[in-house]
């Protein structure tokens, strides 16, 4: 495994000498091919140090600090309406108590490998691919964890006059620690459609989607079984020099099949992220406000499951600490973002969180969601979180991030044995 990692990193650092910069300004280097084709080469390296005190609010976890490494190298060929990509990845972990998690470590693996054809209106993409839509509340690339989320399957696309419609049939990749050993997860699937209408200036539009999701042996605080869930959602988004807004609502229906019976799934969420800016002021301040509510289960014995499932969300939606998952949750989070200079931004946030239903649990990551043991039936107030996150674009190739959070545990956690949590992280990312 060590040899594979060294070879991968050597490839990533050697690529810059092979080609010239792409004329369109995108990352990587480009090589002209015969027949008006083009080959684009990309490489990236991310080093991340993380510290929790304690992990998982101290309920089944303790103080933990560890390091993560992600190295990716890709080649994408384009010719006319056809293009394809092969991306290889190496992922390493060092120092985590209890050993690496499921998305921490992997020898040389295929991260992405697909072929795509895109005509004037119709197109399709087949193979292993990353898929992110909208604001990544339900479908993301999962960039926070070491191994990004990829899917095996096919996507079809139709587009015309600002309207894009995608048809999706995917299975997530089951990440394993060996080399070229990551199969499709046969116990999960995602099918459906996602439409986007954009109008006026870029960043303004409407999303409508219907997604079918399946997961075998799903576990919630009040029930377990084979989950089949349909998500009908809409998102309105707008971006202007002085203000921006992003509002999304989702209704879910389906069944959770158990040995003795089947529960009817009746869940929903409503989330918003809006802000005002002063671009002409010093440090270009932005005052933002996130408001989220994700349903929980009211009664474990009423024949229904009310816990919302965010499917494949970005784990850092509330903060980089990824302490809470958007399920059985009500939260309010004001933020202040400042840009002291070009390439440097910092955000300060304060989150207040409650359970939507007292009878249900507090949920945390990893995706899709995991109930914190002992929190079903505790008080509704989960606690409050203070965060500070800074990003510095040091050069064309290097980005540095510092992240700090303190979670003040409320009675919803303390009654289950939980405690306050400190989180710190430093990230260095190189992109070529």
N, C-alpha and C positions, 0 to 999 in steps of 0.2 A: 504493500500500500504506500509506503514511504517513497519508493521509486516512482510510482504513478504520480504522486503529488509533485515531486521535484520536476518530472518531465512536463507536467501541465503548466507549472509556474514558469519554467524555462521557455515554453512555447509562447506564453502570454507576454513575456518580456522581449522575446526575439522578433515578434511580428512587426514592430515599428519600422524595421529596416527593409521590409519587403515591398512597401507600396507607398503611394503618395496620399496626401489628405484628400478626402472626398470634396468635390466641388460644391455640393449642396450644403456644406457646413455641418453635416451630421457627424457623430462620433466614428472613430475607426479610420481605416485606410482603404482606398479603393484601387482596384486593378482593372484596366480595360480589357474586355474579352473580345475575341473575334465575333463579328456579326452584331455589333452595337450592344453587346452585353456588358455586364459589370459584376465584379466580385468585390464585396465589402468584407473586410476583416475587422473584428472587434475583440477586445479583451478587457477584463475588469478584475480587480482584486479588492476585497473588503476584509478588514480586520476589525473585530469588535470585542471590547472587554465589557463584561456585565457583572453587576454586584447587587444581590438582594439580601436584606437583613430585616426579617427572615423571608425565605421564599414561601409563596402560597399562604401569606398572612400568618405563618407559623402553625398552620393546621396541617400536619403531615409534612412540614418543611422546616428548614432551619437556615441559618446564615450560609450563603453560597456565592462564590465568585468564580468566574470561568472566562475563557477566551474562545472566540469563534473565528474561523477563516473560511472565506468563500473565494474561489478563483474560477472565472468563466472565460472561455474563448470560443468565438463563433466565426463562421464563414457563411455569407449569404450571397447567392448568385441571382442576378436579375437579367432577363432577356425578354423584351416585349411584355406581353401580359403574364408571363410566367416568372415565378421566383421561388426559391427554396432556401432553407436555413438548416445548418447543423451547428448546434451549440453543445459543448462539453463542459462539465463542471466537476470540481473537486471541492469537498467540504470537510473541514476538520474541527475538532473540539478538544479543549484541554482544560482539565481541572474541575469539571462539574461533579458535584457530589452525586453518588449513585450512578455515574456514567452518563453518556450522551443521551439526549432525548431523541425522539423519532425524526426530528427535522434538523438535527445537529451535524451528523457525520455521514459521509459517503465517499467512497473511492471514486475513481474516474467513471462518470456516468453520462448518459445522454440527457441533457437538460431539456433541449428542444431539437426536434428534427421533423420538418414538415415540407410539403410542397403546396404551392398556392397558385391559382389562376384567377386573375381579376380582369374582366372585360369592362366595357363602358358602364354596364348596369349590373351584370351578374358576375358572381365569383364564388370560389370555394377554397377551403384550406383543410388539408388532411394530414394527420400525423400527431406527433407530440408537440404541444404548444402551450404557451401561457395565455391566459384569458382574463382580462380585467374590463369591467363595464361600469359606467356611471361614476359614482363617488366611492366605489369599492366597498360599499356596505354589505353586499351579498356575494360579490364575485370579484376576487382580487388576485394579485400575484404573490401575496403574502411575503412582502419584502423584509419585514422585521426579523423573522426566524432565519436561520442560516441557509436552509434549502428553500428556494422559492417554489411556489405551487405551480405545477404543470399538469396538463390533462392529455389523455389520449382520445382521439376521436376526430370528428369532422364538424366544420362550421360552413354554412352557406351564407352568402350575402347578396342583397339586392339594394341598389342605391340610385336615387334620382332626386335632383333639385332640393338638396338639403335634408332628404330623408334616407336613413339607412336602416335596413331590416336584416338582422342576423338570425338564422336558424341554427340551433346548437344540439349536438349529441356527443357527450363527453363522459369520460370516467377519470377521476383523479389518479395521479401516479402514487403508488405505494413505495415510499422511500425506504431503501435498505442500505446497509453499511458497506456492502461489497462493491466490486467493480461490475458495471453493466448488468446489474441484477434488479433494476427497478421495474416491476410489472405494473399493469393497470390494476387498480383496486376493484376487484370483482364484486365487492360488497357495497359499492356506491355508484350512483349515476346521476347525471344532470342532463336534462333535455328541455327544450323550450324555444322561445323566441324573445328577441330584445330589439326594440325599435327606438330610434333617436331622430327627432326633428329639430334641426338648428335653423335659426332665422336671425336676420339682422347681423350685428357684430358677432365675432367668434366668442364662444362661451355663453351663449344664450339659447335655451331650447327646452325641449321636453322629452323625457324617456318614458316609454310604456313597455312592460315586459310581463311574460308569463313563463315561469320556470317550474319544471317538474323535477323533484329530488327524491332519491331513494338511499337509504342507509340501513344495512342489516345490523342487528344487535345494537341499537341506539340506547343510550342511557340518559335518563333525566332523574331529577330528585325524587319524583313521585311514581315513575313507571319506567319500564324497559321493554324493548321489542323491536320489530322490524318497522322502520319509519318510511312512510310514503307521503310526501308533502308537496302541495302546489302553492306557489307564491305568485300572487297578482300584485304588481306594483307600478307606481308612477313617481317620477321625479321631475320637478321643475327647477331649473337653474338659470342664473343670470349673473353676469359680471360686467361692471361698469367702473370707470375710473374712481368714483367716490363710494361705491357700495357694491356688495355681492351677496348672493343668497342661494341656498341649496336646500330644498325641502323635498322629503321623500316619505311616501306612505306605502305600506305593504300589508296585504291580508293573506293569511295562510289557511288552507283547508287540507284535510287528508286523514290518514289513519295511522295508528301505532298498534301493530298486530302483536298480541301476546298469546301465550299458550292457552289461557283460559278464555280470552275474549279480545276484542279490538276497541281501542279508544278513538273517539272522533277528535281530530286536531282542529282547534279553533283558536288561532293566534294572530297577532298583528303587531305592527310597530308604526310609529310616526317619529321622524327625526328631522332636525333642521340645523343648519350651520350658516349664520348670516353675520355680516359685519359692515362697518363704515370705515372709510379711509380718508386720510388727509395727505394726498400725494405731494402737495406743495410745501408741507411743513417739514421741519427738521426731523430726520429719522423716519419720516413717512409712516406715522402710527396707524395701526388698524385696531379698532375695538370690535371684538367678535363675541358671539353668543351661540353656544350649542345647547339645544334642547332635545332630549331624547326620551322616549317611553317605549319599552318593549314588554309585551304582555307576559305574565306569569300564570301558573296554574292555580286556580281558585280552590279546588277541592279534589283530593286524590281519589275520592270514591264516587264522583258524579258521572263517570263514563266519558269524560272529556280530558284532553290534554291542552292546556292553554299556554304552555311555554313557547315563546317565539324562538325560532332557530334561524340564525343569520347565514346559514349554509357555509360559504367560504369567504368570510370577511377579512379585511386587513386587521391584524391583531392590535395594531397601534392606533385604533380609531380614537380612543379617549386619551391615551398618552403612550409614549414609547415603553413605559413599564409593563404594559399589556396585563394589567391586574384584573380587569373586569371585562366580561363578555356581554354583548348586547342581548341579554335575555333576563326576564323578570327584573327589569331595571327602569327606574326613573332618574334622570340626571339633568343637572343644570351646570353649564360650564362657561363662565365668562373668560375671555382671553384678551391679552394685549400683545400685539406683534410690533416690533421695531426693527428698522433697517438702518443702523448707524452709518453704513457705507456700502458701496457696491459689493455684492457677493457675501455680505454678512447680514444675518437676520437672527433675531432672538424672540422667543415667545414665552410669556408667563401666563399660567392658567390656574384656575381654582375650580374644582369639580365637587359638587355636592350630590350624593347618590343615595337612593332608597330602593328597596324592593317594591315592585309593583304589587305583588301579592305576598302577604306575610307567610302563608302556608308553603310557598315554594322556596327554593334555595337561592343563595348567591352563586352566580356562575362566573367562571374564569376561563382563560385560554388554557390549553391549545384548542385550535379550531376543531370541530365546530363549537363545542362548549363542554365544560366539565363542571359539575356541581361541587361546591366547596363542602366537604363532609360536615354534617352536624348543623348546617345553617337553615335547613327547612324548618319552618315554624318559629324561628327567632324573630326579634323585633325588625321592623321595616327599615330603620335607618342603618345603612351600610357604613357610612362615614364620609370623609371629605379628603380630596387629594389636591396637593399643591405641586405644580410642575414648572420646570424651567428647561427649555430646549433651544439650543443655539446651533446654527449651521453656518459654516465658513467655506466659501468657494475659494480656496487658497490659490489655485491656478487653473489652467484649462483642463488639467488632468486630476487634480487632487481636491477632495472635499472632506472636511472634518466636521464631526457633529459631537456635541456634548449634551447629555441628557441627565436630568436630576429630578427625582420625584419623592415626595413624602406622603404616605397615606395614613391619615388619622382614623383608625378603626373605630366604628360606632358599635352600638349594642348588637346589631345584626350579625357582626363578626365576633365580638367579644363573648357573647353568650355561647358560642361554639368553641371557645378557646383561642380565638384569633387575637392578633396584636397589631400594633402600628408597624408599618413597613417602610424601609428606606430603599430606594433604587437609584443606581448610578450607572451610566454607560458612556463610553468613548468609542467613536467610530471613525476610522480612517478609510476612505474609499478612493481607489485609483481607477480612472476610466480612460481607455484609449480607443 
